[in-house]
Amino acid sequence: MQVINPIPYRTVTNQKHQELIIEIRKADFSGILFEDGKSTFSFDSIDCNSVVIKNDDEIDFEQIHLTFTNSFIGNLTVASVNSKNLHISIFRSVVSGKIENDKIAGIEFLNCFINNHFFLINQYKVRIGFGKSGYKTEWEVLLRNRGLDYDKLRKEAQSYHLNDCTIIDVSSELTNPDTANIQLDLSLLYTKKVSHQSTGVTGVHLNSLSISGIAQGPVSIENTRVKNLYLYDFSPKEPVSFYNIEPFPVPTDSKIGIHKCNLDNVWFDNVYFNKYARVSLYRTKFSKTTFTSCNFPEYYSNFDTFMPIENVHYPEKRTSNDPKDMYEIFLQLKKAVEATGNYYEAQKFQAFSNNALNRIPDIPGSDKFILWSSRWSNANGLSYTNAIWGLLIFTIPMYILYLWSISRMFNCNGFDSSLVGSYFSFIDITHRPDFITDKKEFTFFTLIIDYFNKLLVGFFIYQFVAAFRKYGKK
């Protein structure tokens, strides 16, 4: 065990220890004047399995800034802090550990690799950042001296766990290729223990983002690629926004899991729900959630990726009431997008809710027939082309039967081309039964066929008009 009492504004470099204790003492500040813009204590290129920071004295100094650069720290902890304005910065280092102390003024990670996990608990201000120029080149030189490979290290899982932190800032200035393969996990937990002020996550690549608890301040997640997004027991009191969120370019197993949340204060803007392989909405209230410019699946069959399951990792474990749960989900989504004036998505979700309703076992057979026929004839009000095709598919055979019943088809006479034009009179719902021939040539089936045809024509005309005027509905 090595104990160091660092002298302000002197750099400690090239130290290697199993366990290092850094004691920040009041006596070491005797006669020291504050120098703005300089780190009070600097540690460069240290290699330790364990580093413990101790500050038992209350030091009256304008700002105490402790920095680690180009270092390898197996486990970083803080034993005690009794001075105000203690800031800890870690630059371009490989580090893991746990810091739980509410007296630290701020802690910063810049261009760091986390060796598995780092826990930050009850911190006032946390900043995690990735700079842009020279990132890979600088790391390759540093890691080569330790016998480590940059490409291998960046693919290993590394996780930040931020519990009850007051101010959180996570950002990146790197281009997509620089961060695409970094397996970075970010977990945010909010409880009533700490008065949360703000959270901002911008421009990063995340393997997973997990948010839970009661956020008392605004939360903003913007321009971020998130492979797996998890919201568990999340009930924010202030506005929360997700802007321009999508998975990685090849989202073969990307997931969104929203579990027992109240999302009344949440705004999803430009979120690509359709690009995620699985979306679980389980026992969540989101009818008052704001959705703008979001991308959802276009067809009901593609909504198989949406499922009301308790655990998004186990899609096979569906509830026994799955169709009704899906019905309620679509109704909530309809209400949410309708509130923003997005009728295009609203009437689409209404159609999808009807499809889900048809799957509920205890729905009466007559209602199931109505739902089925509406889905087939105009896609529940979405497609007027379905009505046109339905009209042709049903009325052409009916017209052939009508001609057969009056002996104008399947007889020994030649082809009468005028009968082709008469088809349009046949599908005129106001036509007279004898529009082709006298009533004396009618058989028993002629009027039956003609009457039944008028019913079909009227049905498809109604379905056509209903679908064609879908944007005129309120």
N, C-alpha and C positions, 0 to 999 in steps of 0.2 A: 504494500500500500504506500503510495507516494502522496504527500501533502505539499501543495504549492500555495504560497501567499504571494500572488502576483503584484507587481508594482505598477501603478497606473501609467499608461502610455508607454509601456515597454512590451514588446512582442515576445511571447514564449513560443519557440519553434522547434520542430523535429524532436518531440518527446514521445517515448514509447513506454507504456506501463500496462500492467495488468489492471490495476485500479488506481485512479487518480482522484484526489479530493482537492477541489479548488476552494480555498477559504478567502472570502472577501472581508477584510478587517478595517475597522475605523482607523487604526494606527497607521496603516499604509497610506492614508490620504493626508497625513500631516505635511503641510507646506505645499500641497499640490493644487494648482490652479486649473479650473475647468477649461478645456480646449474644445470649442464647438466644431463639430464635423469629424472628430476623431474618436475611434473606439477607446474606451477606458482600459479594457483588458482585451488583448488579442492573442488567440492561440492559433498557430498555423502549422499544418502538417503534423498533427499529433495522432498517435495510434494507440488506443486504449480499449480494453474490454469493458471498462466501467468508468464513468466520470460522474462525480457527485459535486454539486455546487452547494456551498454553505455560506450563509450570510447571517450570522447571529447578532452582529452589531447594527445599530441604527445609524446610518451614515448620512450626514447632512451635506449632500453634494448635488449639484444641479441635475446631472444625469449620469447614471452608471450604465455603460454599454459594454456587454460581454459578447465577443464574437469568436466563432470557430470557423476556420477556412481550410479547405483541402485536407480534411481530417476523417479518420475512421473511428467511430465511437460505437462500441457494442451496446451499451446501455447508459443513457443519459438521464439523470434524475436530479431533482432539486430537494435538498434536505431541509433548508430553511431560508427564508427571506424576511429581513426586518428593515430594509432600506426602501425608501421611495424611489420611483423612477429607475428601477432596474430593468434593462432591456437585454434580451438574449437574441443573437442573430447567428444563424448557421448557414454558411455559404459553401456551395459545391463540396458537399461532404456525404459520406455514407454513415447513416446514424439510425438508431432505434432507441426506444426508451419510453418513459412515462413521467410527465410533469404535472403535478397536482398542487397548485399553490395560487391563491387568489390575490397575492400581493405583487406579482410580477406585472410591470407596466405593459410589456409587450414581448412577443416572441415571433421570430421570423425565420422562415426556411426559404432559401433561394437556390434553385438548381441543385436540389439534394435528391439522393436516392435513399429511400427508407428500407431498412433491412427488416422486412416483414411488417412490423407494426410500430406506430408511434401514437401514444395516448396523450392528449392535451385536455386537462380537466380543470374547470373553474378558472380559465384564463380570461383576462380582460380583453386583450387584443391579439389576434393571431393572423399572420400573413403568410401565405404559401404562394410562391411565385416561381416562374420559369422564364429566365431571360432568353434573348434570341441569339445574338451573334456569337459564333465560336463555341456553341454549347457542346457539340460532339467532339470537336478537336481538343478542347481543354480537358474533357473527361478522359479521352483516350490516353493522353499523356499522363494524367494523374493515376489512372488505374493500371497502366502498364508497369509503373514502378511497384505496384502491389501484386502484380501477377494476376490481375483480373481483366475480364473481357467486357467491354462496354455493351456490345449487342446482347450478350448473355444476361448481364445485370439488369438491363432495362426491361427484359421480358419476365423477370421474377416479380411475384406479387409484392406490392408495397401499399400499405394502408395508413391513412390518417384517421384517427378517431377523435373528434372534437365534441366534448361533452360539456354543456353549460358554459360556453364561451360567449362573452358579451358582444364583441365585434369580430367578424370573420371576413377575411378577404383572400380569395383564391383566384389567381389569374395567371395567364400565360401569354407571352409574346412570341412563342415558337410557331413555326409553320406546321401544318398537319403531318408531313412526313417525319418531322423530328419527334413527335409525340405519339404517333399512331400505335406503336408497339409497346408503349409504357403501360404496364398493368397497374394503374393507379386506382385505388379505392378510397372513397371519401365518405365518412359516416358523420352525420350531424345529429346530435341529440339535444333537445331543449326540455328542461324541466322548470318548475317554479322556483328552484333554488336561486337562480341568477336572473337578473333583469336583462334579458337579451335586447340589444339595440339594433344591430343590422348584420345581414349576411349577404355577401356578394361572391358569386362564382362566375367567372367570365373567361371564355376562350380556351378552355382546357379539354383534354381528352381523358375521359374517366371510364375505367372498366366497370365501375359501379358507383352509384350515388345513392346513399341511404339517408332518409330524413325522417325523424320521428319526434314526438313530443309536442309541446305547446310553444310555438315561437311567438314571443311578445313584441318583436320588432319586425320590420320588413325583410323579406328574403327575395333575392333576385338571382336566378340562374339563367345566364344568357350566352348565346353563341357557343354552346358546349355540345360536344358529341359524347353521349352517354350510352354505353352498351347496355347497361342494366340499371333501371331506375326503380327504387323501392321507396314507397311512402307507407309507413306503418304507424298507426295510432297518431296521426299527424292532424292537429287542429290549430292552425295559426290564428292569432288574434289580429294581426296586421296583414296588409296586402302581401301576397306571395306571387311572383311572376316567373313563368318558364317561357323563355323566348328563344326561338330558333334552336330547337332541340331535336336531334336525330341520332340514330346509332351509327356505328362505324360502317364503312362502305359495304362490307360483307356481313350483314347481321344475321348469321345463320342461327344463332341461339340467343339473340337479344330479347330482353324481357322488360316489361313494366308491371310492377306489382303494387297495387293500391289497396291497402288492407285496413279496414275500420277507421276511416278518415272522415273528417268534416272539412270539405274543400270549398266552403262558401266564400272565402276570401282569396281564392286562388284563380289566377289568370293564366291560361295556356294560350300562347300566341306563337304561331308558326311551329307547332310541334308535329312531327311526322309520325303519328300513331300507326299509319299504314305500313311503315317500314320495320316495325317491331314484329318479331316472330311470335310473340305471346304477350297478351295484355290481360291482366287479372284485375277485375274491379269487384272487391269482396266487401259487402256490408259497409258501403261508403256512401256518404251524402254528397252529391255533386250537382243537384238540380239548379243551384244558384252559382255554380262555377261559370266563369267566363271563358268561352272558346272563340278565338278569332284566328282566321287564316290557318286553321289546323287541317291536316290531311288525314282523312279517315278512309277505310276501304270503300270502294265504289259499289261493290256488290255484296248481297247478303251472304253468299257462299264464302266470301273472303273474311267475313266476320267470325269465322271459326277461330281466328286468333284471339278474339275477345272471349273471356270465360270467367264466370263468377266462382273462382276456386279459392280456398283458404290459403293455400301455399302455391305461389306461381311456379315453384320448381317441380311440382307434381301435378301436371295437367290431367292425369288420368283419374285423380281423386275429385271428381265432380260431385256436387250436392245432388240429393234425390229430387230437389225442386229446381233443377237447372233451367228448364225452359221458362218457368215463371220468373226466375232471377234475371234471365236475359231480357225478358219482356220489360221488367222494371228498369233495367239498365238503359234500354233504348228509349224508354219514356223520359227518364231523367236527362239523357243526352239531348233529346228533342227539346225539352223545356229549356235547357241551358243555352243551346245555340239559337233557339227562337227568341230568347231575351235580347240577343244582340242584333236581331233583324236578319239573321242568316236563314232565310226560308228554304234555300236549296238543301242545306244539310238537315233542317228541321223536318221537311216532308220526306226526306230519305230515311231518317230515323223512325218516323211514323210508319213507313212501309215496313221497315225491318222489325218493328215491334209487332206488327200484324203477323209477320212470318213466325216470330217466336211464339205469339199467342196461339197459333195453329198447332204448335207442338205440345201444348199443355194437354195432358191426358183427359182431364175432366171437363173440357170444353164440349158443349153439345154438338152432335153430328151435323145439325143444320148450320150452326155457326162455322164449323170447320169447312163445310162446303162453300159458304159465302166467302170465307177467307181464302180458300184455295182458288175459287173462280176469279176473285179479284186479283190474286197474285198472277194467275195465268193470263188474264185478259188485258191487264195494263200495268203489271208489276206494282200493284197497290197504288196506282195513280202516278207512277213515274214514267211510263213508256206508252206513248200513243201509237208507236209502231206495232206493239203487241196487239192492240185493238184492230189495226188494219189487217195484220196477218190472220187474226182470229176471224175477222169478217170474211176474208177470202177462203180460208180453210173450211169454214162451215157452210157458207152460202153457195159456193160453186157446186159441191155435191147435192145440195138441196135443189139447185136449179136443174141439175141433170135429172134428179128424181121427178121434178115437176114436169119437165119435157117428156120423160118416159110415161108419166101418168096420163098425158094427153096424146100419146102416140106420135110425138115429134122427135123421138130419140130411140135408137136401137130398132129401127124399122128398115124396110127395103127401099125407102126413098133415098135420094141423094142428099148430100150435105147442104143445109140451108144456112148461108153465111149471115143472114139477117138475125138468126137466133143469138149470134155473139153479141150484137148490139142490144138485143132485148134483155140481156143479163142485167144491164144497168137499170132498166125499168123494173126488173124483178127485185133488186135491192133498194128500190124506192119504196119506203115504208107506206106511202100513200097510194100505191098503185092499185088498180082494180083487178080482181081475180081473173077477169077475162081479157087481160091486156094483150094476149096473143091469139086466143081462139074463143069461140062462143062457148057459153056455159053448157050447151048440150053435149059438148065433147068431153066434159069433165067426168072423171071416174070418182069412186069413193074416196081415193087418197088425195085427189088434187087439192081440195080446199084445206084438208088437214096439213098437207105439205106447205101450202101457201101461208096459212095462219102461223104455223110453227116457225116458218122462215121469217115472218115479220117480227116475231118475238126475238129471234136471234139478232136480226138487224138492229132492232131498237136497243137491245142490250149492248151491242158493240159500238153503236153510235154514242150511247151514254158514256161508255168506258173511254172512247176516243176523246170526247169533249172534256171529260173529267181530267184526263191526263194532259190534254193540250192546254188546258187553262190552269195548270198546277201553280204557275207563278202569279195567277190572279186571285188565288185563294187567300183567305185571312184566317 
